[in-house]
Amino acid sequence: MENFKVNRGSDNRTFIETRSYKNLHKQLKTIKTRHGRIIHVVGAPGTGKSSNIYAAIEGLGLNCYDLEFGLMDPHADASKLMDQIYHDLKRGLNARSKSEIYHDLASFDALVIADKFHDAHLMNTEMVGYSLWAKTKGMGSLKFYLLCMKEYLLNRKKYKEINIIIQTAWTVKLNSEKKDFLRTLELCPGLHWPC
């Protein structure tokens, strides 16, 4: 199987507007006037999640903060991962506290959690992207999701001011082929990615 992953802008010179792109574009169109939205783009690796997200952001002229991730240890525990995310946000936003991070993120149209977070190791071999960390941790990565839920519940009011665009590819291997976990097991049959 050939590798069609988009690792840099020059890989993505030709873009075709698919039905999935048009659906995402429609969702993102209202992001400047609505706050507290979480737009979750799911699909198997290589289905165009990143390409569609970045093309829609550019096409709509959205001002987004693209989360860059700087974890160095693929064996770090979930708490260290969460600490690293806040460290990277503080550094990237030049913020001094969590409160300031939330305030600064609210000034953007959205926080994007995509390639620079998930695949940091493909852009810089000294870094560990979330996807590599989760692969290394296996089921141990579930603790991170619990920490995310806790963080959200503790800061609900602040999250109501921030839009988040997040992509994930939760994959399972069936007959030596990678499939999207949520779609394959029909845990979320209403998801419209890919169409």
C-alpha distance (Angstrom), angle and dihedral (degrees) to the residues before:
residue distance angle dihedral
M1 . . .
E2 3.76 . .
N3 3.79 121.9 .
F4 3.80 110.6 -117.0
K5 3.81 96.6 166.9
V6 3.79 114.4 139.4
N7 3.82 105.5 -129.0
R8 3.81 98.9 164.8
G9 3.79 139.6 11.7
S10 3.79 93.9 -97.8
D11 3.83 89.4 61.8
N12 3.78 89.4 63.2
R13 3.81 105.3 56.6
T14 3.80 97.1 129.8
F15 3.78 116.7 51.6
I16 3.79 124.4 -176.3
E17 3.78 118.4 -159.6
T18 3.80 105.1 -129.0
R19 3.78 128.9 -177.2
S20 3.82 87.9 -100.1
Y21 3.80 90.4 54.3
K22 3.81 91.8 48.7
N23 3.82 90.9 50.3
L24 3.80 91.4 49.8
H25 3.83 91.8 44.6
K26 3.81 89.0 53.5
Q27 3.82 91.1 51.7
L28 3.80 93.4 47.5
K29 3.81 92.9 46.5
T30 3.82 91.0 77.6
I31 3.79 96.0 44.4
K32 3.82 94.6 97.9
T33 3.80 91.5 60.8
R34 3.81 101.3 34.7
H35 3.79 125.9 61.4
G36 3.78 134.5 -165.0
R37 3.80 94.4 41.5
I38 3.77 123.9 144.5
I39 3.78 112.6 -160.6
H40 3.78 109.0 -167.3
V41 3.80 116.4 -165.2
V42 3.81 112.4 -166.5
G43 3.77 134.1 179.6
A44 3.75 145.2 119.8
P45 3.82 118.1 -69.4
G46 3.79 113.5 -77.4
T47 3.82 97.0 22.8
G48 3.81 94.4 116.3
K49 3.79 103.4 -99.4
S50 3.81 94.2 140.0
S51 3.79 95.1 39.8
N52 3.78 91.4 52.6
I53 3.80 94.1 45.3
Y54 3.80 95.3 49.5
A55 3.82 93.9 41.6
A56 3.82 91.6 51.3
I57 3.82 92.3 46.4
E58 3.79 91.0 50.5
G59 3.80 94.3 42.8
L60 3.80 91.9 52.2
G61 3.79 94.2 42.7
L62 3.80 92.6 -124.2
N63 3.78 119.9 174.4
C64 3.80 102.9 -135.9
Y65 3.77 135.1 170.6
D66 3.82 109.1 -132.9
L67 3.81 108.1 -152.6
E68 3.80 112.4 -128.9
F69 3.78 116.8 -159.4
G70 3.79 125.0 -147.4
L71 3.81 106.8 -177.3
M72 3.81 112.9 149.2
D73 3.84 102.4 -174.7
P74 3.82 119.9 64.4
H75 3.82 88.6 -164.6
A76 3.82 95.5 55.6
D77 3.79 114.6 127.6
A78 3.81 123.2 -112.6
S79 3.81 93.3 -99.4
K80 3.81 90.5 55.8
L81 3.81 89.0 49.6
M82 3.81 91.1 53.5
D83 3.81 90.7 46.6
Q84 3.82 89.7 50.9
I85 3.80 91.7 52.1
Y86 3.82 91.0 53.8
H87 3.81 90.7 44.1
D88 3.82 90.3 52.5
L89 3.81 91.9 46.4
K90 3.82 91.7 49.8
R91 3.79 91.0 49.3
G92 3.82 95.0 43.9
L93 3.80 94.8 45.7
N94 3.80 94.9 35.9
A95 3.81 87.6 -125.1
R96 3.79 126.4 157.1
S97 3.81 100.7 -155.3
K98 3.80 143.9 17.4
S99 3.78 88.6 -102.9
E100 3.78 90.1 55.7
I101 3.82 90.1 48.0
Y102 3.81 91.3 56.4
H103 3.80 91.4 45.0
D104 3.82 92.0 49.9
L105 3.81 93.9 45.6
A106 3.82 89.5 53.4
S107 3.81 88.4 62.9
F108 3.83 90.4 64.9
D109 3.78 125.2 74.8
A110 3.82 88.0 -122.3
L111 3.77 147.1 -16.7
V112 3.81 108.8 -118.6
I113 3.78 118.4 -149.9
A114 3.78 103.9 -173.6
D115 3.81 139.0 104.4
K116 3.81 99.5 -11.8
F117 3.81 87.5 55.8
H118 3.79 103.4 34.9
D119 3.79 99.4 36.2
A120 3.81 104.6 28.3
H121 3.83 88.2 132.3
L122 3.81 90.4 62.9
M123 3.81 90.7 55.4
N124 3.81 97.3 40.1
T125 3.82 118.8 19.5
E126 3.82 91.2 -154.4
M127 3.81 91.1 62.8
V128 3.78 131.5 74.0
G129 3.80 115.6 -136.5
Y130 3.78 120.8 -150.3
S131 3.81 92.6 -106.1
L132 3.83 91.3 56.4
W133 3.81 91.2 44.8
A134 3.83 91.6 50.8
K135 3.81 91.4 47.2
T136 3.82 89.9 51.2
K137 3.83 93.5 45.9
G138 3.81 96.3 43.5
M139 3.80 111.6 -177.6
G140 3.81 87.7 -3.2
S141 3.80 87.2 75.7
L142 3.82 89.7 72.6
K143 3.82 88.7 79.9
F144 3.80 87.9 67.2
Y145 3.81 91.0 58.6
L146 3.79 89.6 52.0
L147 3.81 89.7 51.3
C148 3.83 89.6 50.1
M149 3.81 91.0 51.9
K150 3.81 90.8 48.1
E151 3.81 91.2 49.2
Y152 3.80 90.7 49.5
L153 3.80 93.5 49.0
L154 3.81 92.1 48.0
N155 3.83 91.8 49.7
R156 3.83 103.0 32.6
K157 3.80 94.0 133.9
K158 3.80 92.0 52.8
Y159 3.80 92.2 47.2
K160 3.81 89.2 54.8
E161 3.81 86.7 70.0
I162 3.82 95.5 49.7
N163 3.79 129.7 72.8
I164 3.79 115.9 -150.5
I165 3.79 127.2 -161.0
I166 3.79 109.0 -167.9
Q167 3.76 131.3 175.0
T168 3.77 125.0 -160.2
A169 3.76 136.6 175.8
W170 3.77 109.3 -162.7
T171 3.77 100.7 -176.6
V172 3.77 136.5 -170.1
K173 3.77 125.8 -173.3
L174 3.81 114.5 -122.9
N175 3.80 119.2 174.6
S176 3.82 89.3 -12.5
E177 3.82 90.4 -57.5
K178 3.82 124.3 113.0
K179 3.81 112.7 -123.4
D180 3.78 131.3 -178.8
F181 3.81 106.6 -98.7
L182 3.81 97.3 -144.8
R183 3.81 94.9 47.8
T184 3.82 97.5 38.5
L185 3.79 95.0 52.3
E186 3.81 90.5 37.0
L187 3.80 91.6 -128.7
C188 3.79 88.0 142.8
P189 3.82 105.3 22.9
G190 3.81 91.6 165.8
L191 3.80 93.4 65.7
H192 3.77 110.9 113.4
W193 3.78 99.7 -152.9
P194 2.93 119.0 134.5
C195 3.80 100.3 13.0
